[in-house]
Amino acid sequence: MHAMIPVILSLCVLAVPSADRASERSWGTSKAGVQLSLSIPDKVEAGGKLPVEVALRNVGSAGVEMPAAGDIFGWLMLSYGRDNAHATERVHPAAQMTKGRWPKVLAAGKTIDLPAIDLSAHGVFSTREKRTQAYTAYLKPETGGTAPRPDGTLAAKLTSGTARARFMLYVPHPGQTPLLLSSNIIDLRVAPPTWEGLSQAERKQFAADLIAKFDRDAWSGKTAHEAAVAAGPGIVPYLVEAIDRGKRPGHSRQWITTAIAKIRCEASARWLVKALGAPRGDLRQIVAYYGPIQRSDSLDAAIVAKAASAGGGGITARAVVGFLVFRRRVPEPLLAASFESKDPKARAALAAALKAQAGDSALSGLVSLLSDENPRVRSAAAKALGAMGRATDAVVGALVRSLAAPGESARQSIAAALTALTGRDGPYDPNAAAAARAGVLAGWRSWWAAKLDAAGKGKPLR
């Protein structure tokens, strides 16, 4: 019996409109040549309707005898994560079909489109125990007893965030083994209700439900932050109050901070400036990375000042990457702070920033980073120089000289950059024998010495 109880798989399939041809739908696995397809509209709103359409097709070489339309039943499974899953009460999607539309035999290669049905008002089972009881009652009516009382309606459980949906269809065959068909799995993005359309009481309730989801676990916190960002600036005061006045789990505080940072408005920017002084370093790093989204002069200045301070910690690197990702350019004061940072992560991030900045000053900065004491920084600088493609004498010479510093990974990146800039094949394999590695280093040094010697005789350097 337990082998028949469905489990949500990790397969992700996008919803396909029901009007598409059968061949363009997504289908579940085949049993006895029969497959099941589930379609859900792209736009689904929390607490709203959930219309679904299912279709059957025969991919076998022979016809499949079908039971009476009313004898077929199924249920939808909706999961927001391992510990937040729901299964609807059984429904009869084919019961409305007339005899003329419902075949006695599903011929090979044929498809049946079942009528669309809104499941939002149907009851759901939200615990593993109740789902098991319901499946037993449905699939083994002679011994399974009755289904348990539902835990509420699907609409009440349909909260904003990313969910996975799959439909199970039970097709009895008198005198034969019944088919329990599993549809394709749909990644469903449930949108929050339109903020402007909610009353004050509804907004308060929506925010309370959202905060509870932030607190539940890290997975729920991620989906809650997506819903908060979709809700927009109106939710910011509720998020700020929750994080300022409540004692939240660490994952909750992190995801709430991320949501505030992603919602661009004056209230968000003001709070983020304040959060840069918070005692928790993880929150400060979130602000440093996502803060540039706000495009706020005061927040930009606060991030740069914090990165340059003695207590900046890992903020400098996060800020450099954040400005690169969201603004495509790093403020000059932040670049200067990165050069002076004691954190090698910040100096390595600086290399990527200088590559994006381009220009002679950026080139000089990367050359100077080739002398950094940390091999991770030298490796990042070499990769950036190789990508920039400017094979000047200063760049090539600095790369060759930097091969003398220890650090196998750095040497590998430096040799790769030299090959990219000069066209000379001289890869460095950290796993090669010591003699082979020494030979590669000596080869680059002798090659460069010959180039310098040729230049001294008035011959072209390259």
N, C-alpha and C positions, 0 to 999 in steps of 0.2 A: 504493500500500500504506500509506504513512504517513498518508494521509487517513483511513484506517479506524481508526487508533490513537486510543482515546478519551482525552480530556483532562478532568480534574475541573473542573467549572464552579463559578461563585460562587453559584449558586442554592441557597437553603436551604429544605428542606421537612421538616416534622416527621414522625416515624414514625407510621404509622397501624396499629392492631391488625388482624391478618389477618381477624378475625371480622367487621369492618365490611363493609358492603355495597360492591360494586364502585364505585358512584358516589361513595362517600365516600373512596375511596383517593386517593393522589397518584400521578400517572402521568407517564411520560416522554414524549418527543416521539413523534409518529406517523410510521411508515414503512409505506407501502402499506396504510394504514388500520389497522395493528396497533400497539398500545401495550403497554409493559411497566411493571409496578408492583413496587416493592420494599418489604417491611415487615420491620422489626427490632424486637424488644421494647424497651420504654423502659429497662429495667434490664439493663445489660450490665456485667460486672465484668472488670477487667484480668486477663489470663491465663486467663479462664474461657471458657465456651461462647459461640458467636455463631450462634444459630439465625436463619436468614433464610427468608422466604417470598417467592416471586415469582408474579405472575399475568399472564396475557395477555388482552387484549380486542381485539375487532374493532370499530372505530368507523367503518368504511367502510360503503358501501351494498351491497357484494357479499361473498360468502363468500370465504375465503382458504384455499387448499389447504395442508394441513399435512404435513410429512414424518413419518417414523416417530419415535416419542417418544424413542428412544435416540439419534437423530441430532442432537437439539438439545443444545447445551452452552453454558455461560456461565462467567463468573468475576466475583468481587466485587473492586471497587477500594476501598481504604481509604486515606485521606490525613489526616495530621496537619499538613500544611503542604506547601509547594512541594518541599522537599528531604527529606520523610519520608513517602513513599507506598509502598503495597504492593498487589500484585494476586495473587489466589489462582491456583493451578493450575485448569485447567478442571474443571467438575463437570457432571453430567448430571441436572438437577433433575426432568426428566420421565420418566426411565428406569424409575421404580418404578410408573408408572401403567399400569393394565390397558388392554387394547384397548377395553373398554367405556367407559372414562372418557376415553380420548384420542381426539378426533374426527379424522376424515380431512379434514374441512373445518370451519374455524372460522366459523360463520355470522355474519352482520352483527348487531351488538349483543350478541353472546355473550362470556362471560368464562370462562377456564380458570384454576383455582387449582392451582398445582403444589405437590407435597408439600414440607413444611418440611425444611430440611437444615441440619445443624450444620457450619459451615465451620472451626471452631477447629483441627481436626487436619490440615487441608489445608495443603500447602506454599504459600509465597508467594515472589514475586519482588520484591525491594526496591530494585533499581537500574533506571534507565531502560534501560540496555543489555539487561538480562535480560528486562524486560517487552517490549521490542521484539522480541527473539528469540522469546519465547513466542507473541506475537500472530502473528508470521510463520509459526511452526510450526503453530499452530492454524488459521489462516485460509487459508494456502496450503500445505497438506500436500505437494503435489506438488513444490514447490520450496523450502519453508521449512525442511526438515530436522527435527531433534528439538528439543523444548523444553529449556532449560537446567536445571541442578540448582537446586532451590529454595534460598532463603536461610534457611530455617527454617519453622516452622509459624505459622499466623495467631495462635494463642494466645500464642506468644512475642512477637509484634509488637503484640499488643493491650494497649497500655499505657494508663494512666489519662489522662484529658484529653478534649478535644473533637476529634472526628474527623468526616470526611465520608465517606459510603459511597454507592456506586452500583453497580448490577449491569448487566453487559453480557450479552446473550443472542444467540447465533448460531443463526439458523433457516435451514437450507439449503433451496433449492427446485431440485430436479433440472431441469436445462435452463433455469433462470431465474436471475436475479441473487439471491443469498442476502440475507437481512435481517440486519443487525447492529443490534439494538435496544438502546437506552439507557434505563434506568429513571429514575425521579425520584431526586433527591439527598436524602439524609437527613443532618441534623446529629445526630451520635451523641455523647452524653456518656458516656464510659466511666468508671465509678466505680473507685476504688482498691479493692484487696481489704480486707476488714474487718480492721483492725489487731489487734483482740483474737484473731482466729482465726489469726494468723501465729505461727510459732515464732520464737525469737530470731534464728536464722540467716536465716529468711525476711524478718524485719524489717530486718536489716542489709542484705540484698541489695536489698530494695525501696527502702530509703533511698539506697543507692549508685546504683541505676538512676535514681532521681529526681534526684539531684544531677547526674548526667551529662546529664540532660535540661535541667536549669536552665542548664548550661554551654553547651549546643549553640548556641542562638541566642535572640533575643528572643521569637520566636513560641513556641518550645518552652518557654522560661522561663515564659511566661504559663500554658501548659497544665500545666506542672509545679507551679506555685504553686496552681492549682485542685485538683490531686490532693493536694498537701500539706495544704491546708485541710480537704479531705474526710477525710483520714486522722486528723486531730485531734491532741490534745496529745502523743500518744505519739511523733510524728515530730519534735517541737520540739528535743530534745537533739541529734538528728542534723543538723538545719538549723543550729543554733547552732555546732556543731563545724565544719561545712563552711565557714561564713562567718568564723569566728574563726581557724581554723588553715590553711585552704587559700587559695591565690591564685586567685581567681575572676575571670572577665570582669565588666565593669561591669554588664551586663544581668543576669547571674546574681546578683550581690550585691543588686541592686535588687529582683528578684522573690523572692529568699529572704527579704529583710527584710519585704516586703509579706506573704508567707505567715505569717511569725512573728507579725506584728502582727494578722493576722486570726484567729489561733488563740488564743482567750481562755483563758489559764491563768497561774499564778504564774510559771512558768519564762519564758514569753514576756514578761511585764511586767518581770521583772528584767533580761532582756537588752536590752529596748527602752530602759530607763533608761540602761543602759551605752552603747547605740548613740547616744544624744543627744550624747555627747562624742566621737563618732568624727570623724576629720578630713574625711571625705567629706560635703559639704553635701547631696548628693542623698539619702543615707541618712537624715540628720537630718530632712529634709523629709518623707520617707515616714513616719517615726515620728511627726512632728508631726501629720500628716493622719490616719493610721490608728490611732494610739495611743489615742484616745478609745474605740475599740471595746472595749478591755480593761476599762474601768470600774475602774481601779486608782487609788487615792488617791495613791500614791507616784509613779506615772507621770504622772498629771495635774499634780501639783505640779512635776515635773521639766520637763514641756513648757512650763508657764507660766513657770517660772524661765528656761528657755532663750530663750523668746520675748522676755522682758523684758531679757535681757542685751545688752551692746553687740555681741556676735558673733552675735546671733540671725539676722541676714540675712533670708532669705525665709521663715523658720520661722513668724513671727508670722501671716502671711496663711494659710499652710497649716493652722496650728493652729486659727485662727478658723473656717475652712471645715470642718475635720474635726469640731470640736465641734458645729457647726450640723448637719452631715449625720448624724452618728452619735449625738448626744446631745440635739439640738434646743435646746440652750442653751449659751451661752459663759460660762465663769467670769468674774466681775467683774474679778479681777486681769489676765486676758488682755485684756479690753476696755480697761482702763487702759493696758496695754502697747501696744495697737494705736494709741491716740490719740498716744502718744509716739514711735511707730516712725518712722524716717526712710524706710521703704520705702513708696511710694505703693500698692503692691499690698496691703499690710497695712491701710492706712487705707481703701482701697476695700472690702476684705473686711469691715472693721468696719461699713460702712454696711449691708451685708446682715445682719450679726449684730444690729445695733440694730433693724432692721425686725422681726426675729424676736422680739426681747426685748419690744417694745411698751412701754407705760408712758410717763409724762411725761419721765423722765430719758433714755429712748432718743430721744424726740422732740427734746429739747434737744441731745442729742449729734449728731443728724443735721443740725439747723440749724447747729450750729457747723462741721460738715464742709462746708457750702456756702461757707465762707470759705477752704477749703483752697487752697494755691497750685497744686495739681495738678489739671488739668481732669478727669482720670480719676476722681479722688476726688469732685469736685463732681458729676459725672455719676451716679456710684453713689449718692450721697446723695439727689439729686433723684429718681431712680427709686424709691428706698426710700420717700421721703416721699409720692410719688404713689401708691404701692401701699398705704400705711397709711391714706390717705383722711381724714386729720385736717386740715381746712382752717382752722386757727386763723390769727389775724392775724399771729402771729409767724412761722408757717411760710410763708404767702403772701408776706409782706413780704420775708422772707429770700430766697425764690426769685426775686422780681422784682429785688432788689438784686444777686443773684449773676449775673444776665444781663450785667452790665457787665464781668465778668472775661472774658479771652480764652479761646478754646477752642470751636470750632464744634460738636464732638460734645457737649460739656457743655451748650452753649446749647440744642441740640436736645432733650436730655433734660430740661432745666429747663422749657422751654416746654411739653413734653408733660405734665410733672407739674402745671404750672399749669392746663392745660386740664382734666386729670383732676380737680383739686381745685375749680376754680371753674365749670366748664362753659363758659367762654369759649373760642371757637375762635381760636387764635393759634399755629399750628404754625410752627416755625422750620426752614427748609430750608437746610442748609449749602451746597447746590449752586446756590442761587438767586443772582440778581444782587445786587451789593453794596447797591444802593438798596432792593431788596425786603427783604433781611435787616435793614438799618437800620430800615426801616419797622415790621417786626415787633417789634423791641426797643423802639422809641419807642411803639408801640401798647400794649405791656404796661406801660410806665412811666406813660404818661398815664392808662391805665385805673386803675392803682393809686393815682395821685395824686388822681383823681376820687373814688375810694372813701374815701380818707382825708379829703378835703374834705367829702364827704357825712357822714361820721361826726362831723366837727367841728361840723356844723350840727344834730346830734342825730338825723340820719336813720340807719336801719339800715345797717350796714357791708356786709352781703350781702343 
